[in-house]
Amino acid sequence: MNIFIPLLAGVLIGYLLRKRGKKLGLDLPMSAALLLLIFFMGVEAGKVKIDAGWLLVSSVVFAALTIAGSVGMALLVGGKR
């Protein structure tokens, strides 16, 4: 719920500013905030200890099964040509 209140407030303020015809240059602050968010997500992810070998194998298996499922569904729905 903590995410939706600022999001809805931002949408409302943006809508009101659009109605008045005012433009704010928010590209630079938004880019900086996004880069900080990505940085801190990386810091938090770096704190977690993982078994990289198991993660690699399970990711490859998941990707292969996803591809096989997509191809299988495409053949079932679209048929061979």
PDB file with SEQRES, HELIX, SHEET and CRYST1 records, atoms N, CA, C and O in Angstrom:
SEQRES   1 A   81  MET ASN ILE PHE ILE PRO LEU LEU ALA GLY VAL LEU ILE          
SEQRES   2 A   81  GLY TYR LEU LEU ARG LYS ARG GLY LYS LYS LEU GLY LEU          
SEQRES   3 A   81  ASP LEU PRO MET SER ALA ALA LEU LEU LEU LEU ILE PHE          
SEQRES   4 A   81  PHE MET GLY VAL GLU ALA GLY LYS VAL LYS ILE ASP ALA          
SEQRES   5 A   81  GLY TRP LEU LEU VAL SER SER VAL VAL PHE ALA ALA LEU          
SEQRES   6 A   81  THR ILE ALA GLY SER VAL GLY MET ALA LEU LEU VAL GLY          
SEQRES   7 A   81  GLY LYS ARG                                                  
HELIX    1 AA1 PHE A    4  ARG A   20  1                                  17    
HELIX    2 AA2 ASP A   27  LYS A   47  1                                  21    
HELIX    3 AA3 ALA A   52  GLY A   78  1                                  27    
CRYST1    1.000    1.000    1.000  90.00  90.00  90.00 P 1           1          
ATOM      1  N   MET A   1       0.824  -1.194   0.000  1.00  0.00           N  
ATOM      2  CA  MET A   1       0.000   0.000   0.000  1.00  0.00           C  
ATOM      3  C   MET A   1       0.861   1.248   0.000  1.00  0.00           C  
ATOM      4  O   MET A   1       0.433   2.292  -0.493  1.00  0.00           O  
ATOM      5  N   ASN A   2       2.066   1.161   0.544  1.00  0.00           N  
ATOM      6  CA  ASN A   2       2.938   2.324   0.612  1.00  0.00           C  
ATOM      7  C   ASN A   2       3.382   2.797  -0.766  1.00  0.00           C  
ATOM      8  O   ASN A   2       3.768   3.956  -0.920  1.00  0.00           O  
ATOM      9  N   ILE A   3       3.336   1.939  -1.757  1.00  0.00           N  
ATOM     10  CA  ILE A   3       3.744   2.317  -3.109  1.00  0.00           C  
ATOM     11  C   ILE A   3       2.613   3.034  -3.829  1.00  0.00           C  
ATOM     12  O   ILE A   3       2.860   3.966  -4.594  1.00  0.00           O  
ATOM     13  N   PHE A   4       1.392   2.616  -3.597  1.00  0.00           N  
ATOM     14  CA  PHE A   4       0.272   3.140  -4.380  1.00  0.00           C  
ATOM     15  C   PHE A   4      -0.090   4.584  -4.049  1.00  0.00           C  
ATOM     16  O   PHE A   4      -0.524   5.321  -4.934  1.00  0.00           O  
ATOM     17  N   ILE A   5       0.077   4.999  -2.811  1.00  0.00           N  
ATOM     18  CA  ILE A   5      -0.286   6.372  -2.443  1.00  0.00           C  
ATOM     19  C   ILE A   5       0.591   7.393  -3.167  1.00  0.00           C  
ATOM     20  O   ILE A   5       0.047   8.312  -3.778  1.00  0.00           O  
ATOM     21  N   PRO A   6       1.938   7.277  -3.130  1.00  0.00           N  
ATOM     22  CA  PRO A   6       2.744   8.239  -3.894  1.00  0.00           C  
ATOM     23  C   PRO A   6       2.533   8.123  -5.402  1.00  0.00           C  
ATOM     24  O   PRO A   6       2.590   9.122  -6.119  1.00  0.00           O  
ATOM     25  N   LEU A   7       2.291   6.903  -5.879  1.00  0.00           N  
ATOM     26  CA  LEU A   7       2.049   6.725  -7.306  1.00  0.00           C  
ATOM     27  C   LEU A   7       0.784   7.449  -7.738  1.00  0.00           C  
ATOM     28  O   LEU A   7       0.791   8.177  -8.730  1.00  0.00           O  
ATOM     29  N   LEU A   8      -0.296   7.253  -7.003  1.00  0.00           N  
ATOM     30  CA  LEU A   8      -1.551   7.927  -7.337  1.00  0.00           C  
ATOM     31  C   LEU A   8      -1.440   9.437  -7.161  1.00  0.00           C  
ATOM     32  O   LEU A   8      -2.016  10.192  -7.945  1.00  0.00           O  
ATOM     33  N   ALA A   9      -0.705   9.888  -6.140  1.00  0.00           N  
ATOM     34  CA  ALA A   9      -0.502  11.326  -5.948  1.00  0.00           C  
ATOM     35  C   ALA A   9       0.284  11.912  -7.118  1.00  0.00           C  
ATOM     36  O   ALA A   9      -0.031  13.005  -7.589  1.00  0.00           O  
ATOM     37  N   GLY A  10       1.295  11.200  -7.585  1.00  0.00           N  
ATOM     38  CA  GLY A  10       2.076  11.664  -8.731  1.00  0.00           C  
ATOM     39  C   GLY A  10       1.253  11.725 -10.000  1.00  0.00           C  
ATOM     40  O   GLY A  10       1.381  12.667 -10.783  1.00  0.00           O  
ATOM     41  N   VAL A  11       0.411  10.730 -10.211  1.00  0.00           N  
ATOM     42  CA  VAL A  11      -0.463  10.735 -11.391  1.00  0.00           C  
ATOM     43  C   VAL A  11      -1.432  11.909 -11.322  1.00  0.00           C  
ATOM     44  O   VAL A  11      -1.661  12.586 -12.324  1.00  0.00           O  
ATOM     45  N   LEU A  12      -1.998  12.152 -10.155  1.00  0.00           N  
ATOM     46  CA  LEU A  12      -2.934  13.264  -9.985  1.00  0.00           C  
ATOM     47  C   LEU A  12      -2.248  14.609 -10.209  1.00  0.00           C  
ATOM     48  O   LEU A  12      -2.789  15.469 -10.904  1.00  0.00           O  
ATOM     49  N   ILE A  13      -1.072  14.800  -9.635  1.00  0.00           N  
ATOM     50  CA  ILE A  13      -0.340  16.054  -9.828  1.00  0.00           C  
ATOM     51  C   ILE A  13       0.051  16.225 -11.288  1.00  0.00           C  
ATOM     52  O   ILE A  13      -0.056  17.324 -11.833  1.00  0.00           O  
ATOM     53  N   GLY A  14       0.502  15.156 -11.924  1.00  0.00           N  
ATOM     54  CA  GLY A  14       0.841  15.230 -13.346  1.00  0.00           C  
ATOM     55  C   GLY A  14      -0.358  15.577 -14.205  1.00  0.00           C  
ATOM     56  O   GLY A  14      -0.242  16.344 -15.161  1.00  0.00           O  
ATOM     57  N   TYR A  15      -1.501  15.022 -13.871  1.00  0.00           N  
ATOM     58  CA  TYR A  15      -2.727  15.322 -14.617  1.00  0.00           C  
ATOM     59  C   TYR A  15      -3.122  16.783 -14.444  1.00  0.00           C  
ATOM     60  O   TYR A  15      -3.502  17.445 -15.410  1.00  0.00           O  
ATOM     61  N   LEU A  16      -3.031  17.288 -13.212  1.00  0.00           N  
ATOM     62  CA  LEU A  16      -3.378  18.688 -12.958  1.00  0.00           C  
ATOM     63  C   LEU A  16      -2.410  19.643 -13.654  1.00  0.00           C  
ATOM     64  O   LEU A  16      -2.828  20.668 -14.192  1.00  0.00           O  
ATOM     65  N   LEU A  17      -1.122  19.311 -13.646  1.00  0.00           N  
ATOM     66  CA  LEU A  17      -0.148  20.164 -14.335  1.00  0.00           C  
ATOM     67  C   LEU A  17      -0.349  20.124 -15.847  1.00  0.00           C  
ATOM     68  O   LEU A  17      -0.125  21.123 -16.531  1.00  0.00           O  
ATOM     69  N   ARG A  18      -0.764  18.988 -16.364  1.00  0.00           N  
ATOM     70  CA  ARG A  18      -1.021  18.883 -17.799  1.00  0.00           C  
ATOM     71  C   ARG A  18      -2.207  19.747 -18.191  1.00  0.00           C  
ATOM     72  O   ARG A  18      -2.200  20.377 -19.248  1.00  0.00           O  
ATOM     73  N   LYS A  19      -3.226  19.778 -17.340  1.00  0.00           N  
ATOM     74  CA  LYS A  19      -4.406  20.604 -17.616  1.00  0.00           C  
ATOM     75  C   LYS A  19      -4.045  22.089 -17.650  1.00  0.00           C  
ATOM     76  O   LYS A  19      -4.618  22.849 -18.431  1.00  0.00           O  
ATOM     77  N   ARG A  20      -3.101  22.503 -16.811  1.00  0.00           N  
ATOM     78  CA  ARG A  20      -2.709  23.913 -16.754  1.00  0.00           C  
ATOM     79  C   ARG A  20      -1.689  24.273 -17.824  1.00  0.00           C  
ATOM     80  O   ARG A  20      -1.410  25.454 -18.036  1.00  0.00           O  
ATOM     81  N   GLY A  21      -1.134  23.287 -18.494  1.00  0.00           N  
ATOM     82  CA  GLY A  21      -0.183  23.546 -19.568  1.00  0.00           C  
ATOM     83  C   GLY A  21       1.243  23.768 -19.097  1.00  0.00           C  
ATOM     84  O   GLY A  21       2.083  24.210 -19.880  1.00  0.00           O  
ATOM     85  N   LYS A  22       1.539  23.474 -17.840  1.00  0.00           N  
ATOM     86  CA  LYS A  22       2.894  23.644 -17.324  1.00  0.00           C  
ATOM     87  C   LYS A  22       3.697  22.376 -17.570  1.00  0.00           C  
ATOM     88  O   LYS A  22       3.196  21.262 -17.419  1.00  0.00           O  
ATOM     89  N   LYS A  23       4.960  22.574 -17.954  1.00  0.00           N  
ATOM     90  CA  LYS A  23       5.841  21.431 -18.162  1.00  0.00           C  
ATOM     91  C   LYS A  23       7.000  21.524 -17.185  1.00  0.00           C  
ATOM     92  O   LYS A  23       7.634  22.570 -17.052  1.00  0.00           O  
ATOM     93  N   LEU A  24       7.264  20.440 -16.518  1.00  0.00           N  
ATOM     94  CA  LEU A  24       8.385  20.369 -15.594  1.00  0.00           C  
ATOM     95  C   LEU A  24       9.430  19.436 -16.179  1.00  0.00           C  
ATOM     96  O   LEU A  24       9.100  18.364 -16.685  1.00  0.00           O  
ATOM     97  N   GLY A  25      10.684  19.843 -16.110  1.00  0.00           N  
ATOM     98  CA  GLY A  25      11.770  18.985 -16.590  1.00  0.00           C  
ATOM     99  C   GLY A  25      12.174  18.000 -15.507  1.00  0.00           C  
ATOM    100  O   GLY A  25      13.030  18.304 -14.675  1.00  0.00           O  
ATOM    101  N   LEU A  26      11.576  16.847 -15.512  1.00  0.00           N  
ATOM    102  CA  LEU A  26      11.839  15.851 -14.472  1.00  0.00           C  
ATOM    103  C   LEU A  26      12.710  14.707 -14.965  1.00  0.00           C  
ATOM    104  O   LEU A  26      12.874  13.710 -14.261  1.00  0.00           O  
ATOM    105  N   ASP A  27      13.271  14.834 -16.163  1.00  0.00           N  
ATOM    106  CA  ASP A  27      14.071  13.738 -16.702  1.00  0.00           C  
ATOM    107  C   ASP A  27      15.313  13.466 -15.855  1.00  0.00           C  
ATOM    108  O   ASP A  27      15.598  12.316 -15.521  1.00  0.00           O  
ATOM    109  N   LEU A  28      16.044  14.512 -15.512  1.00  0.00           N  
ATOM    110  CA  LEU A  28      17.279  14.328 -14.745  1.00  0.00           C  
ATOM    111  C   LEU A  28      17.017  13.800 -13.330  1.00  0.00           C  
ATOM    112  O   LEU A  28      17.667  12.835 -12.927  1.00  0.00           O  
ATOM    113  N   PRO A  29      16.097  14.388 -12.560  1.00  0.00           N  
ATOM    114  CA  PRO A  29      15.845  13.814 -11.225  1.00  0.00           C  
ATOM    115  C   PRO A  29      15.309  12.386 -11.275  1.00  0.00           C  
ATOM    116  O   PRO A  29      15.633  11.570 -10.413  1.00  0.00           O  
ATOM    117  N   MET A  30      14.495  12.085 -12.278  1.00  0.00           N  
ATOM    118  CA  MET A  30      13.945  10.738 -12.384  1.00  0.00           C  
ATOM    119  C   MET A  30      15.054   9.744 -12.736  1.00  0.00           C  
ATOM    120  O   MET A  30      15.075   8.632 -12.208  1.00  0.00           O  
ATOM    121  N   SER A  31      15.967  10.130 -13.615  1.00  0.00           N  
ATOM    122  CA  SER A  31      17.081   9.248 -13.958  1.00  0.00           C  
ATOM    123  C   SER A  31      17.976   9.010 -12.748  1.00  0.00           C  
ATOM    124  O   SER A  31      18.418   7.886 -12.509  1.00  0.00           O  
ATOM    125  N   ALA A  32      18.242  10.067 -11.984  1.00  0.00           N  
ATOM    126  CA  ALA A  32      19.076   9.917 -10.789  1.00  0.00           C  
ATOM    127  C   ALA A  32      18.402   9.008  -9.763  1.00  0.00           C  
ATOM    128  O   ALA A  32      19.056   8.153  -9.165  1.00  0.00           O  
ATOM    129  N   ALA A  33      17.110   9.189  -9.562  1.00  0.00           N  
ATOM    130  CA  ALA A  33      16.385   8.344  -8.607  1.00  0.00           C  
ATOM    131  C   ALA A  33      16.382   6.889  -9.058  1.00  0.00           C  
ATOM    132  O   ALA A  33      16.524   5.983  -8.236  1.00  0.00           O  
ATOM    133  N   LEU A  34      16.223   6.660 -10.354  1.00  0.00           N  
ATOM    134  CA  LEU A  34      16.219   5.298 -10.879  1.00  0.00           C  
ATOM    135  C   LEU A  34      17.584   4.643 -10.713  1.00  0.00           C  
ATOM    136  O   LEU A  34      17.672   3.474 -10.338  1.00  0.00           O  
ATOM    137  N   LEU A  35      18.652   5.393 -10.991  1.00  0.00           N  
ATOM    138  CA  LEU A  35      19.995   4.839 -10.816  1.00  0.00           C  
ATOM    139  C   LEU A  35      20.280   4.524  -9.347  1.00  0.00           C  
ATOM    140  O   LEU A  35      20.896   3.503  -9.041  1.00  0.00           O  
ATOM    141  N   LEU A  36      19.840   5.390  -8.446  1.00  0.00           N  
ATOM    142  CA  LEU A  36      20.009   5.104  -7.016  1.00  0.00           C  
ATOM    143  C   LEU A  36      19.218   3.868  -6.595  1.00  0.00           C  
ATOM    144  O   LEU A  36      19.703   3.054  -5.809  1.00  0.00           O  
ATOM    145  N   LEU A  37      18.010   3.732  -7.115  1.00  0.00           N  
ATOM    146  CA  LEU A  37      17.196   2.554  -6.808  1.00  0.00           C  
ATOM    147  C   LEU A  37      17.889   1.282  -7.278  1.00  0.00           C  
ATOM    148  O   LEU A  37      17.954   0.299  -6.540  1.00  0.00           O  
ATOM    149  N   ILE A  38      18.405   1.298  -8.505  1.00  0.00           N  
ATOM    150  CA  ILE A  38      19.102   0.123  -9.040  1.00  0.00           C  
ATOM    151  C   ILE A  38      20.356  -0.173  -8.219  1.00  0.00           C  
ATOM    152  O   ILE A  38      20.655  -1.332  -7.933  1.00  0.00           O  
ATOM    153  N   PHE A  39      21.094   0.886  -7.840  1.00  0.00           N  
ATOM    154  CA  PHE A  39      22.295   0.701  -7.030  1.00  0.00           C  
ATOM    155  C   PHE A  39      21.969   0.029  -5.700  1.00  0.00           C  
ATOM    156  O   PHE A  39      22.623  -0.941  -5.316  1.00  0.00           O  
ATOM    157  N   PHE A  40      20.962   0.538  -4.997  1.00  0.00           N  
ATOM    158  CA  PHE A  40      20.629  -0.028  -3.690  1.00  0.00           C  
ATOM    159  C   PHE A  40      20.020  -1.422  -3.809  1.00  0.00           C  
ATOM    160  O   PHE A  40      20.172  -2.236  -2.898  1.00  0.00           O  
ATOM    161  N   MET A  41      19.340  -1.707  -4.904  1.00  0.00           N  
ATOM    162  CA  MET A  41      18.867  -3.077  -5.123  1.00  0.00           C  
ATOM    163  C   MET A  41      20.057  -4.013  -5.298  1.00  0.00           C  
ATOM    164  O   MET A  41      20.040  -5.142  -4.807  1.00  0.00           O  
ATOM    165  N   GLY A  42      21.092  -3.547  -5.998  1.00  0.00           N  
ATOM    166  CA  GLY A  42      22.308  -4.339  -6.158  1.00  0.00           C  
ATOM    167  C   GLY A  42      23.019  -4.572  -4.840  1.00  0.00           C  
ATOM    168  O   GLY A  42      23.521  -5.667  -4.586  1.00  0.00           O  
ATOM    169  N   VAL A  43      23.065  -3.541  -3.993  1.00  0.00           N  
ATOM    170  CA  VAL A  43      23.683  -3.684  -2.672  1.00  0.00           C  
ATOM    171  C   VAL A  43      22.939  -4.736  -1.856  1.00  0.00           C  
ATOM    172  O   VAL A  43      23.565  -5.590  -1.228  1.00  0.00           O  
ATOM    173  N   GLU A  44      21.615  -4.682  -1.860  1.00  0.00           N  
ATOM    174  CA  GLU A  44      20.826  -5.667  -1.114  1.00  0.00           C  
ATOM    175  C   GLU A  44      21.002  -7.065  -1.698  1.00  0.00           C  
ATOM    176  O   GLU A  44      21.090  -8.042  -0.956  1.00  0.00           O  
ATOM    177  N   ALA A  45      21.052  -7.162  -3.027  1.00  0.00           N  
ATOM    178  CA  ALA A  45      21.234  -8.475  -3.652  1.00  0.00           C  
ATOM    179  C   ALA A  45      22.618  -9.029  -3.344  1.00  0.00           C  
ATOM    180  O   ALA A  45      22.788 -10.240  -3.211  1.00  0.00           O  
ATOM    181  N   GLY A  46      23.603  -8.149  -3.232  1.00  0.00           N  
ATOM    182  CA  GLY A  46      24.957  -8.592  -2.923  1.00  0.00           C  
ATOM    183  C   GLY A  46      25.111  -9.127  -1.509  1.00  0.00           C  
ATOM    184  O   GLY A  46      26.045  -9.881  -1.235  1.00  0.00           O  
ATOM    185  N   LYS A  47      24.231  -8.760  -0.625  1.00  0.00           N  
ATOM    186  CA  LYS A  47      24.288  -9.237   0.762  1.00  0.00           C  
ATOM    187  C   LYS A  47      23.839 -10.688   0.889  1.00  0.00           C  
ATOM    188  O   LYS A  47      24.192 -11.366   1.854  1.00  0.00           O  
ATOM    189  N   VAL A  48      23.066 -11.165  -0.079  1.00  0.00           N  
ATOM    190  CA  VAL A  48      22.486 -12.505  -0.001  1.00  0.00           C  
ATOM    191  C   VAL A  48      23.502 -13.530  -0.501  1.00  0.00           C  
ATOM    192  O   VAL A  48      24.048 -13.390  -1.595  1.00  0.00           O  
ATOM    193  N   LYS A  49      23.750 -14.561   0.308  1.00  0.00           N  
ATOM    194  CA  LYS A  49      24.659 -15.627  -0.112  1.00  0.00           C  
ATOM    195  C   LYS A  49      23.878 -16.653  -0.929  1.00  0.00           C  
ATOM    196  O   LYS A  49      22.818 -17.121  -0.512  1.00  0.00           O  
ATOM    197  N   ILE A  50      24.418 -16.994  -2.098  1.00  0.00           N  
ATOM    198  CA  ILE A  50      23.752 -17.961  -2.968  1.00  0.00           C  
ATOM    199  C   ILE A  50      24.756 -18.999  -3.440  1.00  0.00           C  
ATOM    200  O   ILE A  50      25.966 -18.771  -3.418  1.00  0.00           O  
ATOM    201  N   ASP A  51      24.242 -20.130  -3.861  1.00  0.00           N  
ATOM    202  CA  ASP A  51      25.050 -21.165  -4.489  1.00  0.00           C  
ATOM    203  C   ASP A  51      24.961 -20.933  -5.993  1.00  0.00           C  
ATOM    204  O   ASP A  51      23.971 -21.303  -6.625  1.00  0.00           O  
ATOM    205  N   ALA A  52      25.996 -20.321  -6.565  1.00  0.00           N  
ATOM    206  CA  ALA A  52      25.959 -19.893  -7.959  1.00  0.00           C  
ATOM    207  C   ALA A  52      25.828 -21.073  -8.928  1.00  0.00           C  
ATOM    208  O   ALA A  52      25.165 -20.950  -9.959  1.00  0.00           O  
ATOM    209  N   GLY A  53      26.441 -22.198  -8.616  1.00  0.00           N  
ATOM    210  CA  GLY A  53      26.349 -23.362  -9.505  1.00  0.00           C  
ATOM    211  C   GLY A  53      24.927 -23.878  -9.621  1.00  0.00           C  
ATOM    212  O   GLY A  53      24.435 -24.135 -10.719  1.00  0.00           O  
ATOM    213  N   TRP A  54      24.269 -24.029  -8.474  1.00  0.00           N  
ATOM    214  CA  TRP A  54      22.878 -24.490  -8.478  1.00  0.00           C  
ATOM    215  C   TRP A  54      21.980 -23.489  -9.176  1.00  0.00           C  
ATOM    216  O   TRP A  54      21.073 -23.874  -9.913  1.00  0.00           O  
ATOM    217  N   LEU A  55      22.224 -22.202  -8.950  1.00  0.00           N  
ATOM    218  CA  LEU A  55      21.416 -21.164  -9.581  1.00  0.00           C  
ATOM    219  C   LEU A  55      21.586 -21.188 -11.096  1.00  0.00           C  
ATOM    220  O   LEU A  55      20.610 -21.028 -11.829  1.00  0.00           O  
ATOM    221  N   LEU A  56      22.818 -21.386 -11.575  1.00  0.00           N  
ATOM    222  CA  LEU A  56      23.068 -21.451 -13.014  1.00  0.00           C  
ATOM    223  C   LEU A  56      22.347 -22.636 -13.637  1.00  0.00           C  
ATOM    224  O   LEU A  56      21.685 -22.490 -14.665  1.00  0.00           O  
ATOM    225  N   VAL A  57      22.471 -23.803 -13.025  1.00  0.00           N  
ATOM    226  CA  VAL A  57      21.836 -25.006 -13.576  1.00  0.00           C  
ATOM    227  C   VAL A  57      20.320 -24.866 -13.574  1.00  0.00           C  
ATOM    228  O   VAL A  57      19.670 -25.187 -14.569  1.00  0.00           O  
ATOM    229  N   SER A  58      19.754 -24.395 -12.483  1.00  0.00           N  
ATOM    230  CA  SER A  58      18.297 -24.262 -12.429  1.00  0.00           C  
ATOM    231  C   SER A  58      17.800 -23.197 -13.406  1.00  0.00           C  
ATOM    232  O   SER A  58      16.712 -23.342 -13.963  1.00  0.00           O  
ATOM    233  N   SER A  59      18.564 -22.140 -13.624  1.00  0.00           N  
ATOM    234  CA  SER A  59      18.166 -21.110 -14.588  1.00  0.00           C  
ATOM    235  C   SER A  59      18.195 -21.644 -16.012  1.00  0.00           C  
ATOM    236  O   SER A  59      17.299 -21.351 -16.803  1.00  0.00           O  
ATOM    237  N   VAL A  60      19.215 -22.425 -16.341  1.00  0.00           N  
ATOM    238  CA  VAL A  60      19.307 -23.007 -17.686  1.00  0.00           C  
ATOM    239  C   VAL A  60      18.172 -24.002 -17.906  1.00  0.00           C  
ATOM    240  O   VAL A  60      17.562 -24.019 -18.976  1.00  0.00           O  
ATOM    241  N   VAL A  61      17.886 -24.827 -16.907  1.00  0.00           N  
ATOM    242  CA  VAL A  61      16.777 -25.787 -17.025  1.00  0.00           C  
ATOM    243  C   VAL A  61      15.451 -25.051 -17.178  1.00  0.00           C  
ATOM    244  O   VAL A  61      14.626 -25.434 -18.008  1.00  0.00           O  
ATOM    245  N   PHE A  62      15.237 -24.010 -16.397  1.00  0.00           N  
ATOM    246  CA  PHE A  62      14.005 -23.230 -16.493  1.00  0.00           C  
ATOM    247  C   PHE A  62      13.875 -22.578 -17.867  1.00  0.00           C  
ATOM    248  O   PHE A  62      12.792 -22.579 -18.451  1.00  0.00           O  
ATOM    249  N   ALA A  63      14.970 -22.022 -18.388  1.00  0.00           N  
ATOM    250  CA  ALA A  63      14.932 -21.395 -19.710  1.00  0.00           C  
ATOM    251  C   ALA A  63      14.629 -22.429 -20.791  1.00  0.00           C  
ATOM    252  O   ALA A  63      13.843 -22.164 -21.701  1.00  0.00           O  
ATOM    253  N   ALA A  64      15.250 -23.608 -20.695  1.00  0.00           N  
ATOM    254  CA  ALA A  64      15.013 -24.654 -21.693  1.00  0.00           C  
ATOM    255  C   ALA A  64      13.565 -25.134 -21.651  1.00  0.00           C  
ATOM    256  O   ALA A  64      12.947 -25.329 -22.697  1.00  0.00           O  
ATOM    257  N   LEU A  65      13.023 -25.325 -20.458  1.00  0.00           N  
ATOM    258  CA  LEU A  65      11.628 -25.757 -20.345  1.00  0.00           C  
ATOM    259  C   LEU A  65      10.666 -24.676 -20.836  1.00  0.00           C  
ATOM    260  O   LEU A  65       9.630 -24.985 -21.423  1.00  0.00           O  
ATOM    261  N   THR A  66      11.004 -23.425 -20.598  1.00  0.00           N  
ATOM    262  CA  THR A  66      10.167 -22.328 -21.082  1.00  0.00           C  
ATOM    263  C   THR A  66      10.151 -22.291 -22.600  1.00  0.00           C  
ATOM    264  O   THR A  66       9.095 -22.128 -23.211  1.00  0.00           O  
ATOM    265  N   ILE A  67      11.325 -22.442 -23.211  1.00  0.00           N  
ATOM    266  CA  ILE A  67      11.409 -22.458 -24.672  1.00  0.00           C  
ATOM    267  C   ILE A  67      10.650 -23.652 -25.234  1.00  0.00           C  
ATOM    268  O   ILE A  67       9.900 -23.518 -26.201  1.00  0.00           O  
ATOM    269  N   ALA A  68      10.847 -24.825 -24.623  1.00  0.00           N  
ATOM    270  CA  ALA A  68      10.151 -26.024 -25.099  1.00  0.00           C  
ATOM    271  C   ALA A  68       8.638 -25.865 -24.968  1.00  0.00           C  
ATOM    272  O   ALA A  68       7.894 -26.263 -25.864  1.00  0.00           O  
ATOM    273  N   GLY A  69       8.186 -25.295 -23.875  1.00  0.00           N  
ATOM    274  CA  GLY A  69       6.750 -25.068 -23.701  1.00  0.00           C  
ATOM    275  C   GLY A  69       6.200 -24.083 -24.710  1.00  0.00           C  
ATOM    276  O   GLY A  69       5.098 -24.273 -25.223  1.00  0.00           O  
ATOM    277  N   SER A  70       6.951 -23.033 -25.002  1.00  0.00           N  
ATOM    278  CA  SER A  70       6.498 -22.046 -25.985  1.00  0.00           C  
ATOM    279  C   SER A  70       6.427 -22.651 -27.383  1.00  0.00           C  
ATOM    280  O   SER A  70       5.467 -22.422 -28.119  1.00  0.00           O  
ATOM    281  N   VAL A  71       7.444 -23.419 -27.740  1.00  0.00           N  
ATOM    282  CA  VAL A  71       7.439 -24.068 -29.059  1.00  0.00           C  
ATOM    283  C   VAL A  71       6.311 -25.089 -29.128  1.00  0.00           C  
ATOM    284  O   VAL A  71       5.622 -25.184 -30.144  1.00  0.00           O  
ATOM    285  N   GLY A  72       6.116 -25.855 -28.056  1.00  0.00           N  
ATOM    286  CA  GLY A  72       5.030 -26.836 -28.031  1.00  0.00           C  
ATOM    287  C   GLY A  72       3.666 -26.188 -28.182  1.00  0.00           C  
ATOM    288  O   GLY A  72       2.827 -26.678 -28.938  1.00  0.00           O  
ATOM    289  N   MET A  73       3.434 -25.092 -27.473  1.00  0.00           N  
ATOM    290  CA  MET A  73       2.151 -24.387 -27.595  1.00  0.00           C  
ATOM    291  C   MET A  73       1.981 -23.790 -28.987  1.00  0.00           C  
ATOM    292  O   MET A  73       0.879 -23.791 -29.534  1.00  0.00           O  
ATOM    293  N   ALA A  74       3.068 -23.280 -29.560  1.00  0.00           N  
ATOM    294  CA  ALA A  74       2.980 -22.719 -30.910  1.00  0.00           C  
ATOM    295  C   ALA A  74       2.620 -23.801 -31.920  1.00  0.00           C  
ATOM    296  O   ALA A  74       1.842 -23.558 -32.843  1.00  0.00           O  
ATOM    297  N   LEU A  75       3.186 -25.001 -31.747  1.00  0.00           N  
ATOM    298  CA  LEU A  75       2.855 -26.101 -32.654  1.00  0.00           C  
ATOM    299  C   LEU A  75       1.422 -26.575 -32.450  1.00  0.00           C  
ATOM    300  O   LEU A  75       0.735 -26.904 -33.417  1.00  0.00           O  
ATOM    301  N   LEU A  76       0.964 -26.612 -31.199  1.00  0.00           N  
ATOM    302  CA  LEU A  76      -0.412 -27.026 -30.935  1.00  0.00           C  
ATOM    303  C   LEU A  76      -1.423 -26.021 -31.481  1.00  0.00           C  
ATOM    304  O   LEU A  76      -2.420 -26.400 -32.095  1.00  0.00           O  
ATOM    305  N   VAL A  77      -1.161 -24.762 -31.254  1.00  0.00           N  
ATOM    306  CA  VAL A  77      -2.114 -23.730 -31.660  1.00  0.00           C  
ATOM    307  C   VAL A  77      -2.011 -23.432 -33.145  1.00  0.00           C  
ATOM    308  O   VAL A  77      -3.024 -23.345 -33.840  1.00  0.00           O  
ATOM    309  N   GLY A  78      -0.781 -23.275 -33.632  1.00  0.00           N  
ATOM    310  CA  GLY A  78      -0.593 -22.877 -35.024  1.00  0.00           C  
ATOM    311  C   GLY A  78      -0.486 -24.046 -35.983  1.00  0.00           C  
ATOM    312  O   GLY A  78      -0.823 -23.913 -37.160  1.00  0.00           O  
ATOM    313  N   GLY A  79      -0.031 -25.167 -35.509  1.00  0.00           N  
ATOM    314  CA  GLY A  79       0.154 -26.328 -36.361  1.00  0.00           C  
ATOM    315  C   GLY A  79       1.414 -26.215 -37.195  1.00  0.00           C  
ATOM    316  O   GLY A  79       1.992 -25.136 -37.323  1.00  0.00           O  
ATOM    317  N   LYS A  80       1.839 -27.341 -37.764  1.00  0.00           N  
ATOM    318  CA  LYS A  80       3.016 -27.345 -38.642  1.00  0.00           C  
ATOM    319  C   LYS A  80       2.623 -26.857 -40.014  1.00  0.00           C  
ATOM    320  O   LYS A  80       1.523 -27.122 -40.499  1.00  0.00           O  
ATOM    321  N   ARG A  81       3.535 -26.143 -40.627  1.00  0.00           N  
ATOM    322  CA  ARG A  81       3.281 -25.668 -41.999  1.00  0.00           C  
ATOM    323  C   ARG A  81       4.286 -26.248 -42.943  1.00  0.00           C  
ATOM    324  O   ARG A  81       4.240 -25.970 -44.141  1.00  0.00           O  
TER     325      ARG A  81                                                      
END                                                                             
